[in-house]
């Protein structure tokens, strides 16, 4: 296409045409205006707090403030790795996060595929609404409901157990039941909301592919296997890469509410430990060091999985 005389042209690979860029931004100023609140939110709550990471290398005291406090080097990192429960805390975090990825990640994909196979629109909308609702219930309410349902003192679950001649079970204080309760409640709360993006991806699949599969004699299951799942492969890989970045973040709110002295051996994770050390004990520099270690590992995991995904499927975040 020939350039239009008198009109600024887009930049090449080696230079940026600033007049053209300013012109394009001005033409789409309304869209940038809508983007502004998001940028402000990220600057205030995501980038500005990064300044506080310097606490991990400071001997912080309130009198001198962050900048005036003396440097401590890697002292607090060494303290954490020398802590006798550090390995257990890291193990608990990785185990719970892995279980959520292995069991919880495929769940919304399966739900989205099953919902897509429903032909009755009224029933599809009803099912979607039922599965979406738990997302809007806070973990405080969810854990309270679990405690009321599972308590050995009059809870309906234990009432049924005793009615069949068995002994009541203290589910919330039983180490053997801790992981199943964590994973099942996580899936129940998140499966519907996480399936939205997969349903959107499925809706974008060319319907001619399904027609071609029908002509070839493919059953509903074959259509799902050879058309639907490959059609959402790219978005699945992208979300899996992002999910792997949470392997060191087991979900502090859920764990904080569900953990108790009886399950502390398997329920104490990095998220809850950082809160305990920083807010309850006032060891801000130490808590910052532990949180920074957690973030660095997550960053390395994202880079690693992203690189693997790029080599295997040519799909990646960057």
N, C-alpha and C positions, 0 to 999 in steps of 0.2 A: 504494500500500500504506500503510495507516494505521500510525503509530508505535506500538510496544508500550509501554504505560505502565510506567514505572520502568526502562526500558532506555535506555542512552546511545545516541544516534543518530550516524551518520557525519557528518563535517564537510561543510559546504557549500563553494561555490566561493570564498567570501570569508573563511572562518574555519576553524580546525582544532579539532575536538572532541578535546582531549587525553585526557580520560577514556576515550572510545571507542577512540582510537588505542592507548592503553596496554592496554586490554582485549583488543584484537585481537592485539597483539604477544604478550601473555601466552598467549593461546589457541594461537598458532602458535610457541611458544617452542622447540619441538624443531627446527623448520625453521630458525629463526634461529641455533640452536646449530650446525647443519650449515654455515650461512653464515659463521660466525665465523672459521674458519681462512682462508677466502678474503679476508675483510676485513683480517685481521691481515697476510696476505701482501702485499696491495696497500699497506697503510700502511707496512710495513717496506721493501719493495723498489720501490715506485712513487712514493709521496708523500714519504716521508722524504728520499730522495735529491734531491728538487727543491730542497732547501736549498742543495745544492752548486752550483746554477746561478749563485749569486752570484760564483763563481770567475771567470766570464766577464768580470766588471767589476772584478776585483781584480788587483793586482800581487802574486800569491801568493808567499809564502815560508814555509818550514816553521817558522821560529823564531816568527813572529807568529801563525801559524794563519790560518784563513779570515777570522774576524772582525777580527783585528788587522792584517791586511795592508792596505796603502794602496789606495785606489780608483784604477782605471786608465781608467774611462770606456769608450769604444768602441774603445780602442786595438787590441785583439786582433782585433776584427771588421775593422778597417781593414787590419791586417797580412795577414789571410787574403785579402781582396779584392785586395790589392796583390801577393800571391804570384803568380809568373809561371805556375804550373801550376794555379791555382785554377779557371780556366774549363775546363781539360781534366778535372779531377777531378769537377766538377759535371756536365759532359757525359757522362763515363763512367757516373756514377751514374744519370743520367736514362735513358740509352740502355739499360743493362742492366735497369733497373726496368721501362721501357716494354716491352721484349721479353718480360719475365716476365709482365707483365699481358696483353699482346696475345696471346701464344702460350700462356702457362701458365694464365691464368684460364679460358679456355673448355675446357681439357683435362679437368678433373674433371667438368664438366657433361656433356660428351660421353660420358665413361666411365660416369657414373651412368645416363644415358639408355640406353646400350647394355646395361649390366648389368640394368637393369629390364626390358629386352625379352627376356632369357633366360628360358625357361620351365622348364628343368631345374634344380631347386633345388640338387642336389648340384654341378652345374657352376657355378652362380652363386656358391655359397659358396667353391668352389675358386678361381675367378677373383678374388673379393674378397680372399681371403687372400694370393694372389700379389701383388696390387697394394698391399696394406696393409703388407707386410713391409718394403719399403725405408724407410718412415718411421722405423722403429726402429733403423736403421743410422746411426751417427754420420757426419758429414761427413769425419772423419778416415779412417774405413774406406773410405768411398766414393771419396775422392780417391786413397787408396793403391791401391785396385783399379784405378782409371782409369790410374794411372801404370804399374802392372804390365801392364795389357792393352795400353796404347798406346806403351810404351817402344820406341824403335828398336833396343834391344839385347836381342833375344830375345822381345819381346812378340808374342803370337799374332796381333794385327792386322797388325803390320808383317811378320811371317813370311808371312802370306797375301799381302800386297802384293808382297813380293819374289818370291813363288812364281809370280806372274802376270807377272813381268818388269818391275815398276816399282821406283822407288827408295823406300827407307823414309822415312817422314814423322815428324818430331818434333812430334807433335800438341800436347803440353803446352807447348811453347815456340814455337809458331807463332801469330802474331797473327791470321791468317786463320781459324784453328780455335778461337780462344779463346771467342768468343761462342756458336758452336754447341755447344761442350762445356759451357759454363755453363748454357745454356737446357735442353739435353737432360738433363743430370744433375739439374737442378732439377725438371723435369717428372717424371722417373723416380722421384725420391724423394718427391715431394709429391702426385702425382696420385691415388693410392689413398686417402690419408688425407683429402684435401680433398673427395673425392667422397662421404664419409659423410653430410655435412649435406644434400647434394642428394638422396641416396637416402632420407634421412628425410623430406625435403619431398615427394618423389614418393610415398612410402608414405602420406602424408596426403591425397593427392588423392582426391576422391570417385569410387569405382569406377563409379557410375552414369553419370558423364560418358563413360567408355569404352564402356559399354553403349549409350548413346545414339549415340555416334559409329559403333559397329558397325551399329546399326540403319539409320543414314543411309548405310551403305555405305563408310565410311572404311577405308582400308587401314591396316596397322600403321604405315607411315610417316606417314600423315595423322593418326592418333591421337597419335603422338609429337609431331607438329608443332603440332597444334591443341588438344591436351589436356595432354600432359606438360609441354612447355616453358612454356605460359602458366600452368600450375599452380605452377611454381617461379619465376615471374618476380619476385615480391616478395623472396624470399630471395636471388635472384641479384643484384638491385639493391643490397640491403643489403651483401652481401659485396663487391660491386664498389666501393661507396663506401669500405669499410674497406681494400680492396686499393689504392685510389688514395692512401690515406694513407701507403703504403710506397714511393711513387715516389722518395723521397729516401733510401730504405734498401734497398740492393741485396742485402743479406745478407752480413754481414761474415765469418761463419765460412767459408762456401764460397769467397768471394773471397780471404780471407786464406790459405787452403790452396792454392788453384789459381794464385794470382799468383806470378810469378817475374820476375827482371830482364828477361827477354826479352819478357814481356807486360805490363810495368809501365805502358807508355804507354796501354793500353786497359783495364787491370785495376785501376788505383788508383782507388778510390771514396772517398766521404766516410767511410764506416764504417772502412775500413782506414787511412785517413789520420789519423783521430782517434786510433786506437790507436797508430799510429806516433808521432804528435806527443806524445800524453799519456804512454804507458807507456815507449816506447823512448827518447824524447828528454827526458822529464820536463817538458815545457811544458804543465802542467796547465791554466793559465788559457787559453792559446791553444786547446787541445783542447776545453775546455768551451765556448768561444765558437763554434767550428766546429760542435760538436754541438747547441748551442742554435739556431744558424742552420738546421741541418737539421730540427730539431723544429718550428720556426716555419713553415717552408715546408710541412711535412707537415700541420700544423694548418690552414693556409690552404687546402690542397688538399682536405682532408676537408670543410671548410665550404663550399667552392665546389661540389664534386661533390654534396654533400648537398642544396644549394639547387637545383641543376639537376635532380637526381632527384625532388625534391619538386614541381617545376613540371611536369616531363614526365610522371611516372607517379603522382604523389601518394604515393610511397613514399620514406621517408627515415629516418635514424637518430633525428632529433629535429625 
